[in-house]
Amino acid sequence: MSGVSWEISEDMDGQVVQTIGGEERTSYSVGISDLSDEILLCILRHVPVCDLLLNVANVCQKLRMLCYDKTLLTQVSLSEDYMADDFMVVHAIEKLASHVQSLSLNGCYWLSGSVLKYLTCCRAVTHLDVTGCRLTSLRLSRLLSSLTLLQSLAFDVVSTFNAAQLSSEAVDTLSRLSELRQTLLTPSYGVVPCCAKLRKLMLQFDISDVTREGVGVCCQLMVGQSSVPHYQQLEEFTARLAPGEVNQTLLLLYLAVFSVHVPDRLRVFLVSIPGPNPAHWPAAKPLAQSLGQRGDLEAMQLPRSWLDSFSLKRALEGNSPKHLSFSRCPALWPQVFQSLLEGGVKDATQLTTLNLSGINHVLYTDCRNVEDQLVASTMSRLAIGCSNLKHLNLMHTHYHHEKTLGFGGETHLCASLAKLKSLRSLTLPACALSDGLNTNQNSSNNTSPSSLLLGLKKSARVGLQNYKPDSEPSLLGDSTSGLTQLLAGCPFLETLELIGPGFVSVLPRLEPCTRASVEPRGMCAWARGVGDAHLAVLEALPRLRCLTLAGLPGVLRGTGLVQLAKQCKDLQVLSLANIGSLKTMNYTPMLLDTLKHCTQLQELRLEQPYLNANASFFEALSFCTCLQRVCLISRSGTFDPSATETFMERCYHVMMCHMFMGGTLVACRTLQKTLMERFSGERSALSVVIYPLQHEDLPSVIRDIPLTLLDRITLFQSHVAQPPHLSPL
């Protein structure tokens, strides 16, 4: 065989010809029809439903039969199918009307309201999600009147919503609903008073305290809306709030009946309130006691002012929860670990989601001590006891490596976390990756400055700290041993967030919440030890899909970015903010090289004070042919209008182009108008926002962006380890 050469070639008719030593031996054709139905169905699951029914089904009889297979059409989602315009969606709905049982148009903000009337022909639908769609009260009434089998509904309650416009047939359908999700954009009970048999109620409060006209919003509900049911059959209650007093007041109105009676079947209670001081809720303690009595608690999250250690102990005792969140609850630190590690819960191995963001013993401090840090031995015990954890959030915590022996002989926090073999998503403070500083710097960090110096100390500039990495004492070598152990133990990580403890975005989604979660003194000195070598080690994560790097002043050249991009071929979401020095963007050449390797990237968020979005930048970004969403944030940044236009022409999948940069308002508006006029005709979902970051009208501009995209823009509030019910909508 050593003298025989094998060659495979393809002729013009698509036949595969096999030759040996240049002499043709056999000829055979391989077509898609030769694949089994099972393989074809697996392939077709990745085709958008509009393409499936309007294009693929017309290829041949076999594909037509498979395209109408019930496994493909029973559960249909049009979310993020940005190429689907009104015409395509209407025709797709007509073809799948007799098949679909679960239909989601979540976030389809680009569809006209008239499209929704065609949903009335989907008589078999039991689960419908029209969040973000242009739904009026009358359209909702017609939908509910037709979809008599509906069990689950998700929609937006807008300022024009009027429950009085719902027909008796619509109210009858609502009375049978078992699951409801409402996004409240105005103070209202929505359709909750009509839903007497709810088992799941999910709420998102996104009401601004001030209208665009500058008029204050008060939370006064009509008397006729006060007949909120007592949730007799409620099993799950979740609420996610945007900042504002109106949202908190409205939440308490929804929870008023809990003060009288806690539903007997309640097993999930998740409330996320941003800001440092959520309003006190007297019914929190009776609720915690009730949750702990039956032993079937599945998920719990309460604001820190609602819960004390004793109530938490009673709530967890005898339960085996799957999702727990103690974000920004430093007072509960001892009880959390006591419950999880010392038998306070019945079976800790059932826990899959744990949010410990900001749970330091002392959250706000200028003088950090040992008691204020994560302890490797404690985390090692946690990893052993909660061995099935899939999602862990340790953002806004601290770990300063002292080379002390851990519970299992480990000397590093990352080595303790490496025991979590099932981990899929992880958020870590940057300082947790540092293997240590030299003796002089370490001692200086632990020395308490005098009160006089504290009084004269210059406060940190939020979001724009002037880091000077070169002025810090150097590390003892460039060791990444801790991170290497972590990645070796958790090779299946798909989502990783490394965020500097003092980092704050200049354009956060939940600004009061974020600003209250960081320390006033700014960046932790230990985070400066995380550099390019640490990023290069991330190449050991071949399954990495989402990567967030924020507030890392030690990353100077960006060589590690290139190395990980070459190996992490399936990276789909990349978020970078405040990397290296903030006075100059030194890692620009490496960033451009990185983008050229991100061929599967769908979403990019880049925040850097002196970003130059010139022709070279957009040319490199054009290599990301799968890109759908791009957001650039740079207070002193510049952009090239012609290069931006060329980029949008090359990357025809881009539907969201948001740039908050420097420059004049005229230049920004001109480019925005040019892009919309040129590309909106062929991209019905196109969203272009180009605005000066320092302009006074920016808040109102952001308010007009659909919520589904607003969460994309402001990605640096970690959603890792949020219970599934509180994930971004």
Phi and psi in degrees as a GROMACS rama.xvg file:
@    title "Ramachandran Plot"
@    xaxis  label "Phi"
@    yaxis  label "Psi"
@TYPE xy
-65.7697  -26.9553  SER-2
-95.9718  6.73203  GLY-3
-106.208  130.429  VAL-4
-104.626  138.711  SER-5
-104.574  141.355  TRP-6
-144.748  134.336  GLU-7
-115.877  125.647  ILE-8
-134.364  166.228  SER-9
-124.196  127.124  GLU-10
-85.5437  -179.312  ASP-11
-69.0469  -22.8694  MET-12
-89.4768  6.07868  ASP-13
86.3517  6.54315  GLY-14
-81.2524  141.915  GLN-15
-94.4863  121.421  VAL-16
-111.089  126.821  VAL-17
-106.096  125.973  GLN-18
-123.803  150.377  THR-19
-121.185  118.952  ILE-20
62.714  30.5831  GLY-21
85.9361  -9.16474  GLY-22
-101.037  127.951  GLU-23
-69.8471  130.026  GLU-24
-109.016  -54.1441  ARG-25
-136.002  160.128  THR-26
-141.204  129.132  SER-27
-149.32  153.954  TYR-28
-111.047  141.053  SER-29
-120.31  116.921  VAL-30
-119.555  168.286  GLY-31
-64.8017  -25.1159  ILE-32
-70.1379  -15.6241  SER-33
-80.8276  -12.6699  ASP-34
-76.3341  150.909  LEU-35
-70.1284  159.374  SER-36
-61.0974  -36.6568  ASP-37
-63.2975  -42.8106  GLU-38
-67.2235  -42.3016  ILE-39
-63.1071  -39.4059  LEU-40
-64.5058  -37.5312  LEU-41
-63.4685  -36.7532  CYS-42
-70.2273  -44.446  ILE-43
-67.9039  -21.1699  LEU-44
-63.5048  -21.4924  ARG-45
-93.576  1.83862  HIS-46
-94.8311  129.403  VAL-47
-54.2064  143.286  PRO-48
-61.4491  -34.6071  VAL-49
-65.0371  -43.3797  CYS-50
-62.6404  -39.136  ASP-51
-59.8766  -48.6382  LEU-52
-85.2694  -29.9279  LEU-53
-96.9753  -19.8528  LEU-54
-122.78  -60.2275  ASN-55
-61.2052  -38.7982  VAL-56
-63.6082  -17.4293  ALA-57
-93.8265  1.51285  ASN-58
-72.2206  -50.6334  VAL-59
-158.602  171.204  CYS-60
-65.8328  -38.227  GLN-61
-65.5685  -45.313  LYS-62
-66.628  -33.5984  LEU-63
-62.6142  -42.5082  ARG-64
-63.6353  -42.0799  MET-65
-71.4391  -34.8766  LEU-66
-64.4524  -23.2924  CYS-67
-101.346  16.5495  TYR-68
-65.7853  140.443  ASP-69
-63.5956  -25.5061  LYS-70
-68.2349  -20.6294  THR-71
-94.746  -26.6631  LEU-72
-112.111  -3.6064  LEU-73
-71.2223  -43.6971  THR-74
-118.041  113.967  GLN-75
-123.716  133.496  VAL-76
-128.233  126.612  SER-77
-101.968  3.61215  LEU-78
-60.5055  133.934  SER-79
64.9803  11.4238  GLU-80
-85.4452  72.8955  ASP-81
-65.1893  -21.7595  TYR-82
-81.1544  -7.93389  MET-83
-83.8806  111.979  ALA-84
-94.1471  -175.683  ASP-85
-56.4675  -46.0524  ASP-86
-60.8225  -47.4793  PHE-87
-64.5159  -42.8101  MET-88
-65.441  -42.3057  VAL-89
-61.3358  -45.957  VAL-90
-68.45  -35.7259  HIS-91
-65.7698  -41.8709  ALA-92
-62.3458  -40.4402  ILE-93
-62.9698  -35.1153  GLU-94
-79.2829  -30.5841  LYS-95
-101.544  6.2195  LEU-96
-55.0492  -39.47  ALA-97
-85.892  -2.52624  SER-98
-109.827  -40.1503  HIS-99
-70.6077  137.363  VAL-100
-116.744  -28.9273  GLN-101
-127.462  120.063  SER-102
-128.871  126.005  LEU-103
-122.087  122.372  SER-104
-114.611  28.8975  LEU-105
-56.7857  122.296  ASN-106
79.8299  10.3659  GLY-107
-82.8192  63.4143  CYS-108
-66.7177  -20.2137  TYR-109
-83.4398  -14.271  TRP-110
-75.9629  141.308  LEU-111
-73.1833  156.461  SER-112
-62.6999  -27.4211  GLY-113
-65.7422  -21.4636  SER-114
-64.0946  -32.3452  VAL-115
-65.8567  -23.7498  LEU-116
-66.8007  -23.5273  LYS-117
-74.8622  -13.6523  TYR-118
-68.8628  -17.6669  LEU-119
-65.4306  -18.3295  THR-120
-82.7927  -8.12318  CYS-121
-86.7694  71.3681  CYS-122
-66.1798  -23.1115  ARG-123
-89.0513  0.954979  ALA-124
-66.643  129.385  VAL-125
-111.207  -21.5962  THR-126
-129.461  121.335  HIS-127
-131.174  129.163  LEU-128
-125.272  110.422  ASP-129
-120.134  30.3991  VAL-130
-61.8788  132.004  THR-131
86.8142  -4.97779  GLY-132
-88.0053  164.572  CYS-133
-85.8305  82.6355  ARG-134
-110.422  119.029  LEU-135
-93.6026  170.487  THR-136
-62.5056  -39.5259  SER-137
-68.4676  -40.7167  LEU-138
-64.6067  -40.5526  ARG-139
-62.2684  -40.5924  LEU-140
-61.7184  -43.6289  SER-141
-65.597  -40.1472  ARG-142
-61.0466  -51.01  LEU-143
-64.7006  -32.5426  LEU-144
-67.9781  -30.2173  SER-145
-89.5641  -36.3731  SER-146
-91.2541  75.7491  LEU-147
-73.5036  -15.6069  THR-148
-93.0876  4.64514  LEU-149
-61.6542  132.373  LEU-150
-116.978  -26.3325  GLN-151
-134.251  134.332  SER-152
-136.976  138.263  LEU-153
-134.824  128.064  ALA-154
-159.723  172.249  PHE-155
-98.3644  139.271  ASP-156
-101.464  102.912  VAL-157
-94.9657  176.047  VAL-158
-64.2396  -26.0644  SER-159
-89.5601  2.89099  THR-160
-66.0254  136.914  PHE-161
-140.328  107.789  ASN-162
-63.8344  -21.7707  ALA-163
-68.0793  -16.8605  ALA-164
-85.4062  -3.04345  GLN-165
-77.1914  132.246  LEU-166
-72.9382  167.271  SER-167
-64.4874  -34.0957  SER-168
-66.2855  -38.5954  GLU-169
-65.3774  -43.355  ALA-170
-63.1355  -36.0385  VAL-171
-64.4877  -40.7355  ASP-172
-63.8967  -42.7513  THR-173
-62.4835  -33.5667  LEU-174
-66.0559  -17.5689  SER-175
-101.524  -3.04654  ARG-176
-63.4722  140.388  LEU-177
-107.764  -14.4728  SER-178
-142.065  132.11  GLU-179
-139.843  133.821  LEU-180
-127.714  120.281  ARG-181
-119.344  132.117  GLN-182
-102.235  112.935  THR-183
-94.4917  112.505  LEU-184
-103.432  2.35739  LEU-185
-152.472  151.541  THR-186
-62.2016  113.698  PRO-187
-167.403  155.019  SER-188
-86.4192  -6.05794  TYR-189
61.4809  -129.473  GLY-190
-105.143  8.55685  VAL-191
-56.0033  -41.5845  VAL-192
-61.1906  -20.472  PRO-193
-87.8443  -10.6708  CYS-194
-104.381  87.7094  CYS-195
-84.2169  -11.926  ALA-196
-115.372  26.1935  LYS-197
-64.8215  135.56  LEU-198
-106.266  -28.3824  ARG-199
-130.423  127.2  LYS-200
-127.599  117.308  LEU-201
-120.289  125.786  MET-202
-126.221  138.738  LEU-203
-123.867  120.352  GLN-204
-98.2409  116.517  PHE-205
-135.986  56.5507  ASP-206
-105.591  128.449  ILE-207
-81.2284  146.249  SER-208
-70.8408  -20.5771  ASP-209
-132.884  135.367  VAL-210
-76.2315  173.274  THR-211
-62.2085  -28.1511  ARG-212
-82.0003  -0.261049  GLU-213
86.8554  10.8014  GLY-214
-87.7524  132.684  VAL-215
-68.8418  144.149  GLY-216
-103.417  127.955  VAL-217
-111.41  151.942  CYS-218
-99.4311  77.5041  CYS-219
-118.152  111.246  GLN-220
-90.5205  152.455  LEU-221
-66.4258  149.877  MET-222
-59.5956  -36.609  VAL-223
-67.4521  -16.1424  GLY-224
-94.8099  2.35278  GLN-225
-82.0082  -2.91836  SER-226
-86.1003  56.6719  SER-227
-69.6702  132.199  VAL-228
-63.4021  163.935  PRO-229
-90.1176  15.6993  HIS-230
50.8246  46.0765  TYR-231
-58.1281  -35.8927  GLN-232
-104.348  10.4093  GLN-233
-66.0444  130.979  LEU-234
-112.682  -29.5513  GLU-235
-134.309  130.573  GLU-236
-130.774  122.345  PHE-237
-132.671  143.825  THR-238
-145.931  131.957  ALA-239
-124.839  121.449  ARG-240
-109.564  140.76  LEU-241
-84.5428  164.999  ALA-242
-61.0014  151.267  PRO-243
133.315  142.278  GLY-244
-67.1185  -33.8219  GLU-245
-60.9143  -41.8426  VAL-246
-63.8188  -42.2593  ASN-247
-67.021  -40.3116  GLN-248
-63.8125  -43.2032  THR-249
-65.2933  -37.908  LEU-250
-59.2456  -43.9398  LEU-251
-63.8252  -30.7553  LEU-252
-67.7854  -39.2134  LEU-253
-65.3741  -31.0974  TYR-254
-93.8456  4.2904  LEU-255
-57.2028  -38.4265  ALA-256
-69.712  -19.696  VAL-257
-67.7007  -24.1004  PHE-258
-69.8804  -23.6379  SER-259
-92.7631  -43.867  VAL-260
-154.958  128.31  HIS-261
-89.3729  126.544  VAL-262
-52.8468  136.3  PRO-263
-65.6808  -28.4933  ASP-264
-97.437  5.01955  ARG-265
-63.2723  125.85  LEU-266
-132.443  -8.18883  ARG-267
-131.661  122.575  VAL-268
-139.749  107.926  PHE-269
-128.112  117.767  LEU-270
-130.795  121.777  VAL-271
-115.229  111.569  SER-272
-118.832  119.999  ILE-273
-75.9152  166.719  PRO-274
97.1207  160.028  GLY-275
-77.5822  -25.8214  PRO-276
-134.162  77.4052  ASN-277
-62.0001  145.447  PRO-278
-59.9108  140.085  ALA-279
-67.5304  143.457  HIS-280
-124.948  108.206  TRP-281
-61.2166  -25.6113  PRO-282
-81.2054  1.17188  ALA-283
-63.8209  -42.4528  ALA-284
-66.4056  -47.1828  LYS-285
-59.333  -34.5416  PRO-286
-64.4736  -47.0542  LEU-287
-60.4461  -40.2887  ALA-288
-64.1032  -41.2503  GLN-289
-66.0312  -39.8118  SER-290
-64.331  -28.9512  LEU-291
-87.9006  -4.37418  GLY-292
-82.8365  -33.4036  GLN-293
-93.6184  -19.544  ARG-294
79.504  16.8882  GLY-295
-121.839  22.9733  ASP-296
-62.0122  128.244  LEU-297
-106.607  -39.0004  GLU-298
-151.621  143.86  ALA-299
-149.815  136.818  MET-300
-152.882  122.92  GLN-301
-130.95  146.036  LEU-302
-59.3835  152.676  PRO-303
-65.5935  -25.5901  ARG-304
-81.2618  -3.97117  SER-305
-96.6898  -12.2901  TRP-306
-136.902  140.842  LEU-307
-116.605  175.306  ASP-308
-62.4034  -40.1026  SER-309
-66.2222  -43.0497  PHE-310
-65.2294  -39.0331  SER-311
-62.684  -41.532  LEU-312
-60.2552  -43.6253  LYS-313
-68.4769  -32.5504  ARG-314
-71.0143  -37.6963  ALA-315
-87.2395  -22.2064  LEU-316
-59.7876  123.527  GLU-317
80.6102  4.85585  GLY-318
-106.35  164.438  ASN-319
-128.875  71.9109  SER-320
-68.7846  154.185  PRO-321
-100.115  -29.9812  LYS-322
-133.769  124.599  HIS-323
-133.35  137.618  LEU-324
-134.023  124.681  SER-325
-125.633  42.3028  PHE-326
-60.4379  127.57  SER-327
57.0127  43.5746  ARG-328
-122.415  67.2381  CYS-329
-62.6011  -29.5061  PRO-330
-68.3409  -19.4092  ALA-331
-94.284  1.60223  LEU-332
-49.4744  -52.8835  TRP-333
-64.135  -42.4859  PRO-334
-69.5716  -33.3006  GLN-335
-59.0976  -51.1638  VAL-336
-72.1166  -32.7468  PHE-337
-64.2437  -41.5787  GLN-338
-67.5471  -40.1337  SER-339
-79.9979  -27.2002  LEU-340
-106.846  -18.6036  LEU-341
-120.978  34.2755  GLU-342
80.0266  15.8865  GLY-343
-71.6033  -18.112  GLY-344
-116.789  155.424  VAL-345
-68.7215  -44.1876  LYS-346
-145.751  98.871  ASP-347
-70.6386  -16.9669  ALA-348
-70.9585  -12.7488  THR-349
-77.5015  -15.6035  GLN-350
-70.678  125.623  LEU-351
-116.536  -21.904  THR-352
-129.544  124.986  THR-353
-138.354  119.903  LEU-354
-110.824  109.753  ASN-355
-115.156  27.7796  LEU-356
-60.5033  124.495  SER-357
67.4432  29.7685  GLY-358
-97.2815  23.8574  ILE-359
-54.5368  150.829  ASN-360
-58.7423  -41.9556  HIS-361
-124.035  109.751  VAL-362
-72.6502  -45.2267  LEU-363
-111.281  114.801  TYR-364
-154.748  147.654  THR-365
-94.25  -21.2727  ASP-366
-121.443  98.6068  CYS-367
-79.7599  140.047  ARG-368
-129.053  -179.533  ASN-369
-62.416  -37.4215  VAL-370
-67.5331  -15.8836  GLU-371
-94.7721  11.1003  ASP-372
-120.772  156.481  GLN-373
-65.3965  141.099  LEU-374
-106.676  126.707  VAL-375
-57.6271  -40.3462  ALA-376
-66.3519  -39.3256  SER-377
-65.6395  -43.6518  THR-378
-67.0223  -30.0273  MET-379
-65.5665  -43.4422  SER-380
-64.7255  -37.3798  ARG-381
-63.7223  -42.1282  LEU-382
-64.57  -33.9781  ALA-383
-74.2937  -43.6057  ILE-384
-71.6468  -39.6973  GLY-385
-105.742  62.1805  CYS-386
-69.765  -15.1194  SER-387
-103.857  17.7119  ASN-388
-59.1946  131.592  LEU-389
-109.533  -25.3594  LYS-390
-136.117  122.8  HIS-391
-134.799  131.351  LEU-392
-122.167  115.544  ASN-393
-119.199  25.7953  LEU-394
-63.578  150.083  MET-395
60.5337  26.6544  HIS-396
-110.29  -176.622  THR-397
-139.231  148.241  HIS-398
-146.724  121.808  TYR-399
-115.049  110.679  HIS-400
-67.2353  124.723  HIS-401
-116.918  5.34102  GLU-402
59.164  34.247  LYS-403
-91.8987  150.86  THR-404
-72.5706  133.134  LEU-405
-88.2679  -173.658  GLY-406
-62.2403  -39.3196  PHE-407
-106.5  22.9458  GLY-408
92.7818  0.131632  GLY-409
-73.7985  152.018  GLU-410
-115.725  3.36155  THR-411
-139.128  143.831  HIS-412
-57.3674  -41.3416  LEU-413
-61.9592  -33.7944  CYS-414
-66.5175  -34.7504  ALA-415
-67.7595  -42.6346  SER-416
-68.9932  -21.5414  LEU-417
-63.6302  -14.1853  ALA-418
-75.8185  -12.5164  LYS-419
-83.4544  79.5939  LEU-420
-66.6151  -22.2533  LYS-421
-92.9975  3.24508  SER-422
-61.8074  131.506  LEU-423
-114.872  -30.434  ARG-424
-139.369  141.213  SER-425
-147.85  133.746  LEU-426
-118.338  125.667  THR-427
-127.624  147.531  LEU-428
-71.7623  145.704  PRO-429
-59.8338  -34.4295  ALA-430
-65.1424  -18.6179  CYS-431
-70.3596  -17.3389  ALA-432
-89.9072  -16.456  LEU-433
-72.8064  132.797  SER-434
-82.3362  -3.35449  ASP-435
135.325  157.423  GLY-436
-108.196  169.687  LEU-437
-74.0112  171.015  ASN-438
-61.7074  -41.7599  THR-439
-63.6668  -45.4648  ASN-440
-68.9562  -37.6877  GLN-441
-63.4435  -43.9615  ASN-442
-69.2891  -35.2839  SER-443
-66.9673  -30.7367  SER-444
-72.2951  -25.6607  ASN-445
-97.8224  3.40083  ASN-446
-91.1735  130.498  THR-447
-78.6003  120.832  SER-448
-70.7151  158.661  PRO-449
-68.9139  160.422  SER-450
-63.1862  -30.1947  SER-451
-65.4013  -45.2185  LEU-452
-64.9526  -37.3987  LEU-453
-62.6056  -37.8226  LEU-454
-70.4303  -28.867  GLY-455
-93.5214  -4.4759  LEU-456
-65.4315  135.452  LYS-457
-74.9004  130.378  LYS-458
-72.3945  151.008  SER-459
-72.7331  144.846  ALA-460
-84.4059  117.121  ARG-461
-63.3678  125.517  VAL-462
81.3085  -11.8179  GLY-463
-136.706  46.1072  LEU-464
-65.2618  138.433  GLN-465
-90.2128  85.7542  ASN-466
-73.4565  143.87  TYR-467
-129.962  78.043  LYS-468
-58.3637  -35.3556  PRO-469
-69.0263  -18.7792  ASP-470
-83.311  -11.2195  SER-471
-84.1544  151.953  GLU-472
-60.1016  146.317  PRO-473
-75.0926  160.488  SER-474
-74.6093  158.938  LEU-475
-78.4612  85.7133  LEU-476
80.369  -170.822  GLY-477
-123.069  49.9974  ASP-478
-75.1162  140.004  SER-479
-128.337  32.6996  THR-480
-62.078  -40.0513  SER-481
-63.2988  -48.2325  GLY-482
-63.9242  -37.661  LEU-483
-60.8492  -42.3661  THR-484
-64.3844  -39.9676  GLN-485
-61.6221  -47.5555  LEU-486
-69.1558  -32.607  LEU-487
-66.8617  -34.2421  ALA-488
-84.238  -21.6094  GLY-489
-125.953  65.2784  CYS-490
-73.6977  -9.22667  PRO-491
-98.2356  13.1331  PHE-492
-59.3817  129.914  LEU-493
-109.956  -26.0881  GLU-494
-129.478  125.534  THR-495
-135.321  130.667  LEU-496
-126.126  123.578  GLU-497
-118.244  110.292  LEU-498
-127.622  126.361  ILE-499
-60.6813  135.749  GLY-500
-57.5957  -26.1043  PRO-501
-100.504  7.97876  GLY-502
-76.2226  136.311  PHE-503
-137.646  127.971  VAL-504
-68.4846  148.916  SER-505
-79.7106  -7.31247  VAL-506
-138.375  66.8493  LEU-507
-80.59  155.279  PRO-508
-74.1711  -44.882  ARG-509
-117.065  73.5531  LEU-510
-56.5769  -51.9795  GLU-511
-59.1115  -37.3829  PRO-512
-63.4507  -45.856  CYS-513
-68.5121  -43.8306  THR-514
-65.2497  -30.1912  ARG-515
-78.3902  -15.8651  ALA-516
-91.3182  -11.2629  SER-517
-103.693  164.838  VAL-518
-88.7122  140.607  GLU-519
-64.2655  -20.2792  PRO-520
-80.783  -9.01336  ARG-521
91.7142  -148.533  GLY-522
-65.0905  133.862  MET-523
-69.281  131.604  CYS-524
-61.9048  -30.951  ALA-525
-67.3762  -25.6194  TRP-526
-67.9392  -18.683  ALA-527
-73.3611  -10.3513  ARG-528
-83.106  -3.27008  GLY-529
-91.9609  116.882  VAL-530
-131.301  -157.494  GLY-531
-60.827  -34.4228  ASP-532
-62.4775  -37.5909  ALA-533
-66.8917  -39.8165  HIS-534
-66.9954  -35.9176  LEU-535
-63.4033  -34.0982  ALA-536
-64.1398  -24.3436  VAL-537
-64.9986  -9.01046  LEU-538
-62.8985  -12.6304  GLU-539
-77.8463  5.50236  ALA-540
-111.557  80.4862  LEU-541
-66.5352  -19.4798  PRO-542
-95.6228  7.09273  ARG-543
-61.8609  127.328  LEU-544
-112.865  -38.1202  ARG-545
-127.693  127.236  CYS-546
-132.167  128.496  LEU-547
-123.085  126.305  THR-548
-128.837  118.634  LEU-549
-143.5  136.717  ALA-550
66.7273  51.0086  GLY-551
-119.756  85.431  LEU-552
-70.404  -17.3142  PRO-553
-79.6498  -9.16384  GLY-554
-84.6016  102.672  VAL-555
-94.8298  -51.6965  LEU-556
-98.6144  -27.0535  ARG-557
85.1588  14.5112  GLY-558
-62.7747  -32.0977  THR-559
-64.7431  -31.5783  GLY-560
-61.0441  -43.5514  LEU-561
-63.684  -43.4911  VAL-562
-64.6674  -42.962  GLN-563
-70.9206  -34.0458  LEU-564
-65.058  -33.2327  ALA-565
-67.3636  -31.3505  LYS-566
-97.1683  -33.9068  GLN-567
-87.3676  77.1717  CYS-568
-67.7391  -22.8377  LYS-569
-101.339  18.5396  ASP-570
-62.6855  123.919  LEU-571
-113.032  -28.1875  GLN-572
-129.253  124.974  VAL-573
-130.473  124.344  LEU-574
-126.875  119.61  SER-575
-125.401  136.138  LEU-576
-151.084  134.602  ALA-577
48.8498  58.8349  ASN-578
-95.324  131.479  ILE-579
68.5636  -152.838  GLY-580
-69.937  140.397  SER-581
-91.0169  -6.4919  LEU-582
-84.0753  -32.0903  LYS-583
-139.181  147.954  THR-584
-96.0992  85.2914  MET-585
-73.4262  -20.1906  ASN-586
-95.6535  16.0093  TYR-587
-56.1584  -48.7081  THR-588
-58.7121  -41.1254  PRO-589
-71.4758  -32.7994  MET-590
-63.3077  -43.1744  LEU-591
-63.3918  -39.527  LEU-592
-66.2707  -37.5455  ASP-593
-61.6732  -46.9806  THR-594
-60.5658  -31.3857  LEU-595
-67.725  -19.8346  LYS-596
-97.3582  -7.35479  HIS-597
-90.5591  65.5248  CYS-598
-72.0926  -18.4741  THR-599
-103.134  5.15921  GLN-600
-65.2836  130.159  LEU-601
-108.931  -21.2922  GLN-602
-145.433  129.332  GLU-603
-130.261  128.548  LEU-604
-125.303  121.039  ARG-605
-128.924  120.728  LEU-606
-125.534  114.79  GLU-607
-153.522  131.897  GLN-608
-56.7585  -36.9516  PRO-609
-118.956  50.3984  TYR-610
-76.3349  130.871  LEU-611
-109.739  96.8471  ASN-612
-84.2164  73.8494  ALA-613
-97.6778  -167.786  ASN-614
-62.8883  -38.6927  ALA-615
-64.0631  -40.3688  SER-616
-63.1124  -49.1446  PHE-617
-71.3679  -27.001  PHE-618
-66.4184  -41.7899  GLU-619
-66.3088  -39.5944  ALA-620
-65.6845  -24.7666  LEU-621
-67.9983  -16.5273  SER-622
-70.2082  -19.6538  PHE-623
-83.0568  76.8388  CYS-624
-69.2732  -16.1422  THR-625
-94.9777  2.65587  CYS-626
-60.8657  132.893  LEU-627
-117.103  -32.5852  GLN-628
-135.431  130.484  ARG-629
-136.842  133.44  VAL-630
-135.083  122.212  CYS-631
-115.788  130.335  LEU-632
-130.015  116.921  ILE-633
-155.643  111.322  SER-634
-61.0405  -39.5108  ARG-635
-112.035  22.108  SER-636
-81.6451  162.766  GLY-637
-126.117  159.816  THR-638
-142.112  153.439  PHE-639
-104.617  110.183  ASP-640
-58.6557  -44.8469  PRO-641
-67.0962  -36.6631  SER-642
-67.2864  -37.171  ALA-643
-62.4566  -43.1969  THR-644
-65.0874  -41.556  GLU-645
-63.2064  -41.1295  THR-646
-60.4789  -46.1728  PHE-647
-62.9839  -30.8857  MET-648
-71.0673  -39.5366  GLU-649
-73.4899  -44.962  ARG-650
-95.6435  83.6472  CYS-651
-74.997  -5.98704  TYR-652
-86.3373  -11.77  HIS-653
-68.3373  120.741  VAL-654
-115.017  -16.1829  MET-655
-126.964  114.936  MET-656
-126.336  100.409  CYS-657
-117.407  124.266  HIS-658
-131.807  117.495  MET-659
-114.324  95.7783  PHE-660
-126.733  -169.943  MET-661
-81.2533  -164.402  GLY-662
96.899  175.665  GLY-663
-88.1748  158.342  THR-664
-63.6764  -36.6776  LEU-665
-63.4888  -45.5452  VAL-666
-63.0264  -41.0662  ALA-667
-65.9276  -46.2943  CYS-668
-66.1018  -36.0426  ARG-669
-63.6825  -46.125  THR-670
-65.8101  -41.8933  LEU-671
-59.8347  -44.2958  GLN-672
-65.0636  -41.0064  LYS-673
-61.8172  -45.8845  THR-674
-66.196  -41.3581  LEU-675
-66.0073  -42.7973  MET-676
-66.7748  -34.2312  GLU-677
-83.1497  -35.7068  ARG-678
-114.004  -14.5361  PHE-679
-66.7628  -25.3498  SER-680
-64.0858  -36.881  GLY-681
-98.3311  -9.75396  GLU-682
-128.87  90.3086  ARG-683
-64.9226  -23.3169  SER-684
-91.9028  7.42448  ALA-685
-61.005  130.389  LEU-686
-126.837  111.535  SER-687
-118.655  121.691  VAL-688
-132  113.553  VAL-689
-127.309  116.327  ILE-690
-150.422  145.124  TYR-691
-64.0915  131.798  PRO-692
-64.7359  -28.0689  LEU-693
-96.2901  5.81216  GLN-694
-73.0467  143.204  HIS-695
-68.334  -23.3843  GLU-696
-87.8485  4.72618  ASP-697
-58.433  -42.818  LEU-698
-56.3241  -41.7183  PRO-699
-69.7462  -31.6023  SER-700
-65.7051  -44.6118  VAL-701
-64.5637  -35.0594  ILE-702
-63.8368  -25.5599  ARG-703
-83.0171  -11.1793  ASP-704
-75.7967  134.147  ILE-705
-54.4596  142.615  PRO-706
-56.8542  -35.1665  LEU-707
-63.1239  -30.0946  THR-708
-90.2652  -27.4554  LEU-709
-63.5507  -37.6571  LEU-710
-66.2051  -29.273  ASP-711
-72.0837  -39.0275  ARG-712
-63.5188  -47.0028  ILE-713
-104.497  74.6383  THR-714
-85.934  -9.36292  LEU-715
-88.9441  15.7748  PHE-716
-96.5666  113.226  GLN-717
-61.9023  133.397  SER-718
-109.354  3.07704  HIS-719
-64.3816  137.326  VAL-720
70.5087  14.4718  ALA-721
-77.7334  137.977  GLN-722
-54.2439  148.856  PRO-723
-51.4374  -34.6573  PRO-724
-69.458  -18.2575  HIS-725
-108.235  10.7324  LEU-726
-67.717  157.279  SER-727
-55.4024  136.468  PRO-728
